[in-house]
């Protein structure tokens, strides 16, 4: 992986003009290799290959595709060690996390959709004595799949698996900061028997580059993007002229609401995880914590104490809880949010700086900020780092208002032992995914996605297939 290439029509190739960019390990700051930088020519070649391959791939049976998807899952599992290491070197995340979460879940994404596609059904309506209507489900065509850097293979496979299961072909544009596991996935697909052209990978940047060219391409039918809300807006604009079908999983500023009647140990332990796992670089992290006033002091004290105990350092060390942020540039962005929060009256109880014992790498201490309100930038903008704010609240109505006072609506978590309140508040919160007394627990059959500016559409189970298939109705006069 010292020289990461595109994968087009079944072959690894450099860019036509030979352009590359550097790949850097954020935990060491070292350049670990080069990545081919794709432009219009590579996107066009990849889209043409995907279109050619669509003719036969779309005519395979669900059983045939499912068998190939299971082989991909087997190969991901067989290559778990290597994939986890590549993911850690690209992202700076703890290797233990890549091994226990990112890579196993990537394999499971393929297994899940392989099994699900075999049970997909459609509707039949009989107009008695007049006509019989039945719907046929068909793949849509060529999909552009654009993925982010925080859970690179996990989130990419969450798109590739249903896309292929449904009979589409694709051009993948991985995040420029994390090109390696997508490239390894291409190799695995070939080994598993995916025909040439069905899966293509073009590396490169977003705006005015490979990402945008993919979204503009007139022969791409679908775009599935996971990324920032601003990126969603840009992609919607560039996809408009060819009226593509869009699925967006975008940013979040998720509330984590703790009522005084919660199971304290459960709430605090899970809150530490939902705040700082993967360095807080998870779209579902609960970055705005609201605690009912009687519990506030105790909760803040415990959160600060546990945040300080998290071991931050070498991602390859199995004892490490918190690795490096994705890049030095991102660290500066995260730190900028913290600095401005302090200028606006916020108090940093722990963190807010680089750890003193680490001389190099984009490491940033888990950070807890209090004395902020809903007018502060830190409670409104997505930081996407190990930074949380904690605010007290007095009433259910107040916390619902605060939680919903955002243009994001990805997820929300609430902690209470009052069943009626749990249902009541869950019903009022404006978020696509709501957890009660848990976090990150997912049944892949359920709808996943954001409300408001956190996304468009839902992924998971049949919802992924609603996006990746067309229904056509056949009406037969009797
Ligand atoms: P990003 O938006 O910067 O980049 C995501 C991808 O989009 C990259 O591959 C990038 O190259 C590409 N891109 C950027 N601009 C583009 C353009 N104009 N046209 C086409 N492609 C373009 O996001 P990121 O920094 O990689 O990831 C972090 C963001 O992703 C956060 O906002 C996070 O909340 C969000 N995210 C959301 C979910 C979810 O499920 N809702 C999951 C993970 C991450």
Boltz pocket constraint, residues with backbone or C-beta under 6 A from the ligand:
constraints:
  - pocket:
      binder: B
      contacts: [[A, 146], [A, 147], [A, 148], [A, 149], [A, 150], [A, 151], [A, 155], [A, 173], [A, 174], [A, 175], [A, 176], [A, 204], [A, 205], [A, 206], [A, 207], [A, 208], [A, 210], [A, 211], [A, 212], [A, 213], [A, 215], [A, 226], [A, 227], [A, 228], [A, 229], [A, 231], [A, 232], [A, 234], [A, 235], [A, 248], [A, 249], [A, 250], [A, 251], [A, 252], [A, 282], [A, 283], [A, 382], [A, 384], [A, 410], [A, 450], [A, 454], [A, 455]]
      max_distance: 6.0
